[in-house]
């Protein structure tokens, strides 16, 4: 008992300094992002992708979040396609970009988030105003043009975030650009869990949670994992968009169920050999690996 009490007290005393260290790293990383974003639009595409992948991976590292990608289904080859994913957190964008850089369609409110919103603008994110048909038509036209030019795009067709335990209804209209551009729809599922494999709602950006409170929760969190499950692409462009949406929803739901049913195995599953930048851990947690929970 004394040893346990002493250890708890030791961790408690180190908790605040470690959180502050994370805060400093986060601020410095944002400043780096701002500096890179000045030249980002003028760089060649391959350099943009490298910057986006590395910056996203390093951001996850600050929060001590690792990525596990299901090894039996390879990530789609870079090229035109529409990734359809469930939505849990503002971190979802960076988790996917750390695997394969892509352009996202996001709600217009993201544009107004401190610093992160501005960085999303510089990364050529497409913003849609919810409930406005004219905005949706404009974004859909842009998506068709980008897909036709060979871009990889991603959407969150639920139109909102959840705690990650269930999947909300998909808005079929968001999948129309894939049908118009004749490109594959690629269902993907995300699940966040703690180091023991239990489902974690810490990253969930839901309800009345503000960006600042969400950020503070992540800065105080211990080791987290995000599981990314890639399902077979849907390539039948003769399907009505509602049927396409139903099939995509079914595949994402099945993937989520599988992740929830076998979390412990997936939590520490090794990534494919030679896969660059898929597993990241903050430097200080390698040197001083202490739990941050109070």
N, C-alpha and C positions, 0 to 999 in steps of 0.2 A: 504493500500500500504506500509506504513512504516513497519508494522509487517511482511509483506511478504518479503520485502527487507532485513530486519534484519535476518529473518529465513534463507533466501538464503545465506546470508553472513556467518551465523553461520555454516551452513552445508558445505560451501565452505572451511572454515577454518579447519573443522574437516575431510575433505575428505582425504587430504594427510596423516595425522597420521593413519587413519583407513586403508588406502591402505598399508602403511608401516607395520602395525600390521599384515595384511594378509600375506605380504611378509615374515615376520619373522616366522609366523606360518607355512607357506609353506616350508621354508627352514628346520625348525625343523622337520617337518613331513617327508621330504625327508631323513633327517639323521636317523630318526627312521626306515624308510623303509630300508635303507642300513644296519642298525644294525640287523633288523629282517631277512633280506635276507641272512645273513651269516649262520644262523641256519635253515632257512626255508627248504632247501632240505632234512634235516635230521629228520624233524618232521613227526609225523603220519599225515595221510591224513586229519583227522577231525580237527587237530590243524592248518594245512595249510589253510584249508577252512575258519576257524574262523579268522585267521590273515588277509587273503586276503579280506574277507567281511568287517571286521572292518576298515582296513587301507583304503580301497576304499571309505567307507562311510565317514570317517573322512576327506578324501581329498575333497569330495564334500562339506562337511560342511565348510571347509576353504573358499570356493568360495560362500558360502551361497546358495547352490543349493539343492533343495528338490526333492524327487522322488515321482511321483504318478503312481501307478500300477493299471491298470484296474481291478476292483474287481470282475467283473462278469465272468472272465476267469482266473482260478487259474494258477499260475506258474507251469510248468511241474515238476512232481516229479523228484528228483535227480536220475539220471541214464543216460544210453547211449542215446544220441540224438544230432542232429546238429541244433543249433540255427542259423537262417538266418535273418540278420538285416540290415536295411538301415544305412548308415554311414555319420555322420555329423561332428563329432569332435573326438579328441584324448580322450575326456572325456567319450565317449561311452563305452569303455572297463570298466572303473571304475563304471559307472552307472549300468551296467549289473552285474558286480562282487559284487556290494553292495546288490544286490537282491539274487543272487545265484552264488557262485564262479564257474568259468569255465575256460577252456583253450581256447585261441584265436589263430587264424591264422592271421598274420599281414604282411604287406609289409616289406621287408628287411630293408628299410630306418629307420624304427622305432628303430631298434637295435642301431642306431648311435645317437639317441636323448640324450641330456644331462641328466644323472641320470635316467630319466624315462625309457629310452631304456634299461639300465642295469638292472633295476628292472623287466622289462618285460622278460628279459632273465632268471633271477632268478625265475620268476613265471612260467617258462616252456612254454612260448609262442612259437608257431611254426612260423618261418619266411619263406616267399616265395619271390623269386626274380621274379618280374614281367617280362613277355616276354620270360622267359627261361623255355622251356619244361622239361628239366631235373630236375630243381628245383621243378616244379609243380608235376612231377611224384613222387619225393622223399617225398614231403609234403603229397600228397594224400595217399601214402603207410603208412606213420606215422599216419595219421588220421584214416585210416581203423583199424590199430592195436589198437589205443587208444579207438576208439568207441567200438571195440570188447571186450576191457577190462573193459567197463562200464563207460567210461569218458563222460562228457558233454562238447562238443566243440561248438565254435561260429565262424562264418565267416561273412564278409561283402562282399557279392557277386557282389556289384557294382564295386569293384576294385578301388574306389576313394571316395572322400568325396563330399558332395553337401551342399547347404545352408539349406537343410531340407524341402524346399517347394515342391520339386519334387523328383521323384525316377528315378535313372538312370538304364540302362540296366543291367540285371544280367548275370554273366558269368556262364553258366551251368556246366562247368567242375568242378567248386568248390563244386558242390553238389554230384558228383560221389561217394565220400567215404561213404555217407549216404546210397546210393543204394547198394554198395558193402558190407557194414557192416549190412545191413537190420535193420536200426534204423530210428526213426521218424525224419522228417524235421520239425522244429518248427519256423514258421514265427513270427517275432517280429518287431514292429515299434517304433522309438524314435522321439520325437518332443520336442524342447526346446522353452520355452516361458517366458515372463517377468511376474511380479507379477500381471499385469492386464489381463493376458491371451493372449496377443498379441505375435505372432511368433517372436522369437529372433534369430538373426544371430550372436550374440556375440560369442557363443561357436564354430561357424562354422570354420573349419580348411580347407580353400579352397584357390585356386589361388596361389598367391605368398606369402601368409601369412607364416611367420616363426614361429617356436615354441615359441620363446621369445616374439614376438609381440602378439601371441595368448594368452600366459600366462598373459601378461600385461593387455590385454583387460578384461580378466576374473577377475583379481585382482581389476580392477576399476569398475566392474559391480555391479549393485544393485542386489536385490533378483531375482533368476532365478528358474525355475521349469523344470524338464525333465519328460515328460510323456512317460510311457512305456506301449504299447498295445500288448498283447499276443494273437495271432490268433490260431485257431484249428490246431493241428499237421497234417501233411500229412504223411500217413503211407502206401500208396500204392507203394510198391517197384517194381511193375511190370511196372511202368511208365518209358518211356524213360527219360533220364536226362533233355532234353530240355523241355519236358512237365512238369516235376517236377519243373524245374526252373520257367516256365511260371506260374504255379499255386502259387508258393511261392511269386513271384513278384506281382501277382494279389492280394493276401491277404495282403501283406505289403502295397501296394498302397491303398487298401480299408481302412486299419487301419489309414494310414496317413490322408486320406481325412476326415475320421470321427473325428480325433483329431483336424484338422484345422477347421472343421465345428462347433465344440462345445468346443472351448478352455476354455471359462469361467467356464463352469460346471466342466470340468476335472481338472482345475487348483487347486481347493481346495477340491477335492473329498477325503474324509477320506479313509485311508488304512484299510485293514482287521484287525479286533481286534486280538491282540497277534502276529502280523507279526513283527518279530524282525528286527530292523535296516533298515527300508525302508524310514523313514522321518527324515531328519537331518537338523539342522540349526547351524551355527557357534555360539559359546558361546557369543562372544562379541556383536553380533547382537541381542541377547536376552536381554543383559544388556543395550545396547545403540542402539536401532533400528532406525537408521537414513539412509535415502537414500544416495547412493554414487554418484549419477549422478550429474554432474557439473551444 
